[in-house]
């Protein structure tokens, strides 16, 4: 990473076909040269959305798509094979267009708790409901990440620093017992914090041991950021609007330790009126001042992003949000 503030995207982009995917790759390579990312286009269907994308990486577990969503199976079903094929096809596009890329690149995967809260066991109900099943899924994810990182390194040889963003939008609901059961009338029991931390640590450690750098991202409120920071993760990525007063000490400590904080400050959906880059810069500066941090000292560990993924934005705003993020980073 360069000595100044950098910009990147959270991951998802609008679009529903292969042409849109190639355009998304060109956009992030052109506008986010210091920290481009592997785009995701969930508009192409469930095999391209976060859960399907991550199941394509998970090692040694089969899955299939049921009316209620993704379910673990003994063997991969047709939709699981499609998800793997689509991921390989997308990485072929990244490989082709990123040949001249050097430095840092980012990719994204769902974390173990978001997977456990969205994927069903073979006989129904969420993986989250079974201690052994959620352990097995987290370990399969950790092993799959190692293989995935090796594949990325082989494809884009000029990149010497791979960041793996672990998306955990469901973590807050998991630890607060707010994930609904299959019937919709009940809630799954809350996961104890030591177990929540351990499963995340397995994935973070797998990324680190494979030579990558792990960040955890969530744009949900009440995410337990102190727990996340304690897993040894290299960076935290959050929507600034979703951070509460209790999170300030955690984020200040992470920056003081030389780890990364990626701040979501650019609207991820088309705004009624576009915010100026000067106003966003001022907001970040005020936030740093509230933490008691010197921008000159922490700027190399600060990253500017949209507040969340851009899949719900119009293509025009998605492109503008990427450019605005880069402008804010330069001005900071």
Residue pairs with C-beta under 8 A, 6 or more apart in sequence:
1 34
1 35
1 103
1 104
1 161
1 300
2 34
2 300
3 299
3 300
4 299
4 300
4 329
4 330
4 332
5 299
5 300
5 302
5 303
5 304
5 329
5 330
5 332
6 34
6 35
6 302
6 303
6 304
6 329
7 32
7 34
7 35
7 303
7 304
7 305
7 322
7 325
7 326
7 328
7 329
8 32
8 34
8 35
8 36
8 37
8 106
8 262
8 303
8 304
8 305
8 325
9 28
9 32
9 37
9 39
9 305
9 306
9 309
9 310
9 322
9 325
10 108
10 165
10 217
10 219
10 237
10 264
10 268
10 305
10 306
10 307
10 308
10 309
10 310
11 37
11 38
11 39
11 40
11 108
11 165
11 167
11 217
11 309
12 39
12 40
12 41
12 42
12 50
12 309
12 310
12 311
13 20
13 24
13 27
13 39
13 40
13 41
13 309
13 310
13 311
13 318
14 20
14 41
14 43
14 310
14 311
14 312
14 313
14 314
14 315
14 318
15 21
15 23
15 24
15 41
15 43
15 44
15 315
16 41
16 43
16 44
17 44
18 89
18 93
20 41
20 43
20 315
21 39
21 41
21 44
21 90
21 93
22 93
22 97
24 39
24 41
25 39
25 93
25 94
25 97
25 98
26 97
27 39
27 318
27 319
27 322
28 36
28 37
28 39
28 322
29 36
29 97
29 98
29 101
31 319
31 322
31 323
31 326
32 322
32 325
32 326
34 103
34 104
35 104
35 105
35 106
35 163
35 303
36 98
36 101
36 105
36 106
37 105
37 106
37 107
37 108
37 165
38 90
38 91
38 94
38 105
38 106
38 107
38 108
38 152
39 90
40 48
40 49
40 50
40 53
40 108
40 309
40 311
41 48
41 311
42 48
42 49
42 50
42 311
43 311
44 86
46 52
46 65
46 69
46 70
46 79
47 53
47 56
47 65
47 79
47 82
47 83
47 86
48 83
48 86
50 108
50 110
50 114
50 167
51 69
51 70
51 110
51 114
51 115
51 118
51 119
52 65
52 70
52 79
52 80
52 83
53 83
53 87
53 109
53 110
54 109
54 110
54 115
54 141
55 61
55 63
55 70
55 80
55 83
55 115
55 119
56 80
56 83
56 84
56 86
56 87
57 87
57 109
57 141
57 144
57 145
57 147
57 148
58 115
58 137
58 140
58 141
58 144
59 140
59 141
59 143
59 144
59 147
60 140
60 143
61 72
61 136
61 137
61 140
62 72
62 73
62 74
62 75
62 76
62 77
62 80
63 70
63 71
63 72
63 73
63 76
63 77
63 79
63 80
63 119
64 70
64 71
64 73
64 76
64 77
64 78
64 79
64 80
65 71
65 77
65 79
65 80
66 120
68 120
68 124
68 182
69 118
69 119
69 120
70 118
70 119
70 120
71 119
71 120
71 121
71 122
71 124
72 119
72 120
72 121
72 122
72 127
72 133
72 137
73 80
73 122
74 122
76 84
91 151
91 152
91 155
94 155
94 156
95 155
95 156
98 105
98 156
98 158
98 159
99 156
99 158
100 158
101 156
101 158
101 159
102 158
102 159
102 160
103 158
103 159
103 160
103 161
104 159
104 160
104 161
104 162
104 163
105 152
105 156
105 159
105 161
105 162
105 163
106 162
106 163
106 164
106 165
106 215
107 148
107 152
107 162
107 163
107 164
107 165
108 164
108 165
108 166
108 167
108 217
109 141
109 145
109 148
109 164
109 165
109 166
109 167
110 118
110 166
110 167
110 168
111 141
111 166
111 167
111 168
111 171
111 200
111 203
111 216
112 134
112 137
112 138
112 141
112 142
112 199
112 200
112 202
112 203
113 128
113 168
113 170
113 171
113 174
113 191
113 196
113 199
113 200
114 167
114 168
114 169
114 170
114 171
115 127
115 137
115 138
115 141
116 126
116 127
116 128
116 133
116 134
116 137
116 138
116 174
117 126
117 127
117 128
117 170
117 173
117 174
117 179
117 188
118 126
118 170
119 126
119 127
119 137
120 126
120 127
120 182
121 127
121 129
121 130
121 133
124 182
125 181
125 182
126 179
126 181
126 182
126 188
127 133
127 134
127 137
128 134
128 174
128 179
128 188
128 191
129 181
129 188
134 199
135 199
138 199
138 202
138 203
139 202
141 202
141 203
142 202
142 203
142 205
142 206
143 206
145 164
145 203
145 206
145 207
145 210
145 212
146 206
146 209
146 210
149 162
149 164
149 207
149 210
149 211
149 212
150 210
152 159
152 162
153 159
153 162
153 211
161 213
162 211
162 212
162 213
163 212
163 213
163 214
163 215
163 234
163 235
164 207
164 212
164 213
164 214
164 215
165 215
165 216
165 217
165 237
166 200
166 203
166 204
166 207
166 214
166 215
166 216
166 217
166 233
167 217
167 218
168 200
168 216
168 217
168 218
168 223
168 228
169 218
169 219
169 220
170 179
170 220
171 196
171 200
171 218
171 220
171 223
171 224
171 228
172 178
172 218
172 220
172 221
172 222
172 223
172 224
173 179
173 220
174 188
174 190
174 191
174 196
175 190
175 191
175 193
175 196
175 224
175 227
176 190
176 222
177 187
177 188
177 189
177 190
178 187
179 187
179 188
180 186
180 187
180 188
181 187
181 188
193 224
193 227
196 224
196 227
197 227
197 230
197 231
200 216
200 227
200 228
200 231
200 233
201 231
201 232
203 214
204 214
204 216
204 231
204 232
204 233
205 232
207 213
207 214
208 214
208 232
208 234
213 234
213 235
213 260
214 232
214 233
214 234
214 235
215 233
215 234
215 235
215 236
215 237
215 260
215 262
216 228
216 231
216 233
216 235
216 236
216 237
217 236
217 237
217 238
217 262
218 228
218 237
218 238
218 242
219 238
219 239
219 242
219 264
219 307
219 308
220 242
221 242
221 244
222 244
223 238
223 242
225 236
225 238
225 243
225 247
225 250
225 251
226 247
226 250
228 236
229 236
229 250
229 253
229 254
233 259
234 259
234 260
235 254
235 259
235 260
235 261
235 262
235 303
236 250
236 251
236 254
236 259
236 260
236 261
236 262
237 261
237 262
237 264
237 303
237 305
238 247
238 251
238 261
238 262
238 263
238 264
239 264
239 307
239 308
240 263
240 264
240 265
240 283
240 284
240 287
240 307
241 264
241 307
243 251
248 290
248 291
251 261
251 291
252 291
252 292
252 293
254 260
254 261
255 261
255 291
255 293
255 298
255 301
255 302
256 293
256 298
258 301
259 301
260 301
260 302
260 303
261 301
261 302
261 303
262 303
262 304
262 305
263 284
263 287
263 302
263 303
263 304
263 305
264 305
264 306
264 307
264 308
265 280
265 283
265 284
265 304
265 305
265 307
265 328
266 275
266 280
266 304
266 305
266 306
266 307
266 321
266 324
266 325
266 328
267 275
267 306
267 307
267 317
267 321
268 306
268 307
268 308
268 309
268 310
268 312
268 313
268 321
269 312
269 313
269 317
270 313
270 314
270 317
271 317
274 320
274 324
275 324
277 324
277 327
277 328
277 331
278 331
280 324
280 328
281 328
281 331
281 332
284 302
284 304
284 328
284 332
285 295
285 332
288 294
288 295
288 298
295 302
295 332
299 332
302 332
303 329
304 325
304 326
304 328
304 329
304 332
305 325
306 321
306 322
306 325
310 317
310 318
310 321
310 322
313 321
